[in-house]
């Protein structure tokens, strides 16, 4: 049993490499825009991701808590 869903795990794995905006994440992972933003919002509420705004576009990245979660999950 995993702590988070497989989709959220895919998102944090993508964000481990580089900060990305929601559209790029959705495209890379092959999921809908609305779904990606729902997952990102939930990950943000839990403190695993944060974002910065540049020219009205949110760019998401992992927080330290998110990095620790990913490390924990990759070592299971």
mmCIF file of the C-alpha atoms, coordinates in Angstrom:
data_MODEL
# 
_entry.id   MODEL 
# 
loop_
_atom_site.group_PDB 
_atom_site.id 
_atom_site.type_symbol 
_atom_site.label_atom_id 
_atom_site.label_alt_id 
_atom_site.label_comp_id 
_atom_site.label_asym_id 
_atom_site.label_entity_id 
_atom_site.label_seq_id 
_atom_site.pdbx_PDB_ins_code 
_atom_site.Cartn_x 
_atom_site.Cartn_y 
_atom_site.Cartn_z 
_atom_site.occupancy 
_atom_site.B_iso_or_equiv 
_atom_site.pdbx_formal_charge 
_atom_site.auth_seq_id 
_atom_site.auth_comp_id 
_atom_site.auth_asym_id 
_atom_site.auth_atom_id 
_atom_site.pdbx_PDB_model_num 
ATOM 1  C CA . UNK A 1 1  ? 0.000  0.000  0.000   1.00 0.00 ? 1  UNK A CA 1 
ATOM 2  C CA . UNK A 1 2  ? 1.316  3.429  -0.929  1.00 0.00 ? 2  UNK A CA 1 
ATOM 3  C CA . UNK A 1 3  ? 1.037  6.655  1.011   1.00 0.00 ? 3  UNK A CA 1 
ATOM 4  C CA . UNK A 1 4  ? -0.069 8.530  -2.120  1.00 0.00 ? 4  UNK A CA 1 
ATOM 5  C CA . UNK A 1 5  ? -1.758 7.627  -5.398  1.00 0.00 ? 5  UNK A CA 1 
ATOM 6  C CA . UNK A 1 6  ? 0.241  6.463  -8.376  1.00 0.00 ? 6  UNK A CA 1 
ATOM 7  C CA . UNK A 1 7  ? -0.637 9.651  -10.274 1.00 0.00 ? 7  UNK A CA 1 
ATOM 8  C CA . UNK A 1 8  ? 0.648  11.878 -7.472  1.00 0.00 ? 8  UNK A CA 1 
ATOM 9  C CA . UNK A 1 9  ? 3.798  9.775  -7.292  1.00 0.00 ? 9  UNK A CA 1 
ATOM 10 C CA . UNK A 1 10 ? 4.342  10.293 -11.035 1.00 0.00 ? 10 UNK A CA 1 
ATOM 11 C CA . UNK A 1 11 ? 3.889  14.042 -10.542 1.00 0.00 ? 11 UNK A CA 1 
ATOM 12 C CA . UNK A 1 12 ? 6.444  14.315 -7.751  1.00 0.00 ? 12 UNK A CA 1 
ATOM 13 C CA . UNK A 1 13 ? 8.894  12.173 -9.721  1.00 0.00 ? 13 UNK A CA 1 
ATOM 14 C CA . UNK A 1 14 ? 8.591  14.584 -12.649 1.00 0.00 ? 14 UNK A CA 1 
ATOM 15 C CA . UNK A 1 15 ? 9.053  17.572 -10.350 1.00 0.00 ? 15 UNK A CA 1 
ATOM 16 C CA . UNK A 1 16 ? 12.171 16.005 -8.849  1.00 0.00 ? 16 UNK A CA 1 
ATOM 17 C CA . UNK A 1 17 ? 14.022 16.723 -12.075 1.00 0.00 ? 17 UNK A CA 1 
ATOM 18 C CA . UNK A 1 18 ? 12.751 20.225 -12.899 1.00 0.00 ? 18 UNK A CA 1 
ATOM 19 C CA . UNK A 1 19 ? 10.047 22.685 -11.894 1.00 0.00 ? 19 UNK A CA 1 
ATOM 20 C CA . UNK A 1 20 ? 7.182  22.535 -14.402 1.00 0.00 ? 20 UNK A CA 1 
ATOM 21 C CA . UNK A 1 21 ? 3.860  24.191 -15.020 1.00 0.00 ? 21 UNK A CA 1 
ATOM 22 C CA . UNK A 1 22 ? 0.635  22.197 -14.901 1.00 0.00 ? 22 UNK A CA 1 
ATOM 23 C CA . UNK A 1 23 ? 0.103  22.016 -18.648 1.00 0.00 ? 23 UNK A CA 1 
ATOM 24 C CA . UNK A 1 24 ? 3.586  20.557 -19.204 1.00 0.00 ? 24 UNK A CA 1 
ATOM 25 C CA . UNK A 1 25 ? 3.010  17.996 -16.452 1.00 0.00 ? 25 UNK A CA 1 
ATOM 26 C CA . UNK A 1 26 ? -0.357 16.988 -17.893 1.00 0.00 ? 26 UNK A CA 1 
ATOM 27 C CA . UNK A 1 27 ? 1.154  16.588 -21.350 1.00 0.00 ? 27 UNK A CA 1 
ATOM 28 C CA . UNK A 1 28 ? 4.146  14.561 -20.103 1.00 0.00 ? 28 UNK A CA 1 
ATOM 29 C CA . UNK A 1 29 ? 1.974  12.271 -17.980 1.00 0.00 ? 29 UNK A CA 1 
ATOM 30 C CA . UNK A 1 30 ? -0.917 11.964 -20.413 1.00 0.00 ? 30 UNK A CA 1 
ATOM 31 C CA . UNK A 1 31 ? -3.617 13.135 -18.010 1.00 0.00 ? 31 UNK A CA 1 
ATOM 32 C CA . UNK A 1 32 ? -6.229 15.861 -18.279 1.00 0.00 ? 32 UNK A CA 1 
ATOM 33 C CA . UNK A 1 33 ? -5.540 19.458 -17.336 1.00 0.00 ? 33 UNK A CA 1 
ATOM 34 C CA . UNK A 1 34 ? -8.322 19.464 -14.742 1.00 0.00 ? 34 UNK A CA 1 
ATOM 35 C CA . UNK A 1 35 ? -6.970 16.289 -13.171 1.00 0.00 ? 35 UNK A CA 1 
ATOM 36 C CA . UNK A 1 36 ? -3.406 17.594 -12.958 1.00 0.00 ? 36 UNK A CA 1 
ATOM 37 C CA . UNK A 1 37 ? -4.503 20.771 -11.207 1.00 0.00 ? 37 UNK A CA 1 
ATOM 38 C CA . UNK A 1 38 ? -6.625 18.793 -8.750  1.00 0.00 ? 38 UNK A CA 1 
ATOM 39 C CA . UNK A 1 39 ? -3.615 16.636 -7.868  1.00 0.00 ? 39 UNK A CA 1 
ATOM 40 C CA . UNK A 1 40 ? -1.283 19.636 -7.673  1.00 0.00 ? 40 UNK A CA 1 
ATOM 41 C CA . UNK A 1 41 ? -3.694 21.457 -5.384  1.00 0.00 ? 41 UNK A CA 1 
ATOM 42 C CA . UNK A 1 42 ? -3.884 18.453 -3.060  1.00 0.00 ? 42 UNK A CA 1 
ATOM 43 C CA . UNK A 1 43 ? -0.097 18.055 -3.069  1.00 0.00 ? 43 UNK A CA 1 
ATOM 44 C CA . UNK A 1 44 ? 0.255  21.751 -2.274  1.00 0.00 ? 44 UNK A CA 1 
ATOM 45 C CA . UNK A 1 45 ? -2.239 21.545 0.596   1.00 0.00 ? 45 UNK A CA 1 
ATOM 46 C CA . UNK A 1 46 ? -0.181 18.700 2.079   1.00 0.00 ? 46 UNK A CA 1 
ATOM 47 C CA . UNK A 1 47 ? 3.022  20.717 1.726   1.00 0.00 ? 47 UNK A CA 1 
ATOM 48 C CA . UNK A 1 48 ? 4.698  18.483 -0.882  1.00 0.00 ? 48 UNK A CA 1 
ATOM 49 C CA . UNK A 1 49 ? 4.796  21.044 -3.694  1.00 0.00 ? 49 UNK A CA 1 
ATOM 50 C CA . UNK A 1 50 ? 4.871  24.802 -3.970  1.00 0.00 ? 50 UNK A CA 1 
ATOM 51 C CA . UNK A 1 51 ? 4.653  27.160 -6.894  1.00 0.00 ? 51 UNK A CA 1 
ATOM 52 C CA . UNK A 1 52 ? 5.881  30.488 -8.136  1.00 0.00 ? 52 UNK A CA 1 
ATOM 53 C CA . UNK A 1 53 ? 3.986  32.731 -10.540 1.00 0.00 ? 53 UNK A CA 1 
ATOM 54 C CA . UNK A 1 54 ? 5.670  34.246 -13.556 1.00 0.00 ? 54 UNK A CA 1 
ATOM 55 C CA . UNK A 1 55 ? 3.589  36.007 -16.205 1.00 0.00 ? 55 UNK A CA 1 
ATOM 56 C CA . UNK A 1 56 ? 0.365  34.452 -14.851 1.00 0.00 ? 56 UNK A CA 1 
ATOM 57 C CA . UNK A 1 57 ? 1.772  30.926 -15.097 1.00 0.00 ? 57 UNK A CA 1 
ATOM 58 C CA . UNK A 1 58 ? 2.302  28.794 -11.994 1.00 0.00 ? 58 UNK A CA 1 
ATOM 59 C CA . UNK A 1 59 ? 5.492  26.762 -12.011 1.00 0.00 ? 59 UNK A CA 1 
ATOM 60 C CA . UNK A 1 60 ? 5.436  23.904 -9.515  1.00 0.00 ? 60 UNK A CA 1 
ATOM 61 C CA . UNK A 1 61 ? 8.372  22.416 -7.656  1.00 0.00 ? 61 UNK A CA 1 
ATOM 62 C CA . UNK A 1 62 ? 8.943  20.013 -4.791  1.00 0.00 ? 62 UNK A CA 1 
ATOM 63 C CA . UNK A 1 63 ? 9.326  21.305 -1.265  1.00 0.00 ? 63 UNK A CA 1 
ATOM 64 C CA . UNK A 1 64 ? 11.798 19.739 1.146   1.00 0.00 ? 64 UNK A CA 1 
ATOM 65 C CA . UNK A 1 65 ? 8.880  17.720 2.526   1.00 0.00 ? 65 UNK A CA 1 
ATOM 66 C CA . UNK A 1 66 ? 8.085  16.532 -1.000  1.00 0.00 ? 66 UNK A CA 1 
ATOM 67 C CA . UNK A 1 67 ? 11.704 15.531 -1.603  1.00 0.00 ? 67 UNK A CA 1 
ATOM 68 C CA . UNK A 1 68 ? 11.738 13.540 1.639   1.00 0.00 ? 68 UNK A CA 1 
ATOM 69 C CA . UNK A 1 69 ? 8.483  11.815 0.701   1.00 0.00 ? 69 UNK A CA 1 
ATOM 70 C CA . UNK A 1 70 ? 9.870  10.846 -2.693  1.00 0.00 ? 70 UNK A CA 1 
ATOM 71 C CA . UNK A 1 71 ? 13.059 9.549  -1.105  1.00 0.00 ? 71 UNK A CA 1 
ATOM 72 C CA . UNK A 1 72 ? 11.019 7.469  1.331   1.00 0.00 ? 72 UNK A CA 1 
ATOM 73 C CA . UNK A 1 73 ? 8.820  6.037  -1.423  1.00 0.00 ? 73 UNK A CA 1 
ATOM 74 C CA . UNK A 1 74 ? 11.759 5.242  -3.705  1.00 0.00 ? 74 UNK A CA 1 
ATOM 75 C CA . UNK A 1 75 ? 13.436 3.305  -0.880  1.00 0.00 ? 75 UNK A CA 1 
ATOM 76 C CA . UNK A 1 76 ? 10.447 1.069  -0.127  1.00 0.00 ? 76 UNK A CA 1 
# 
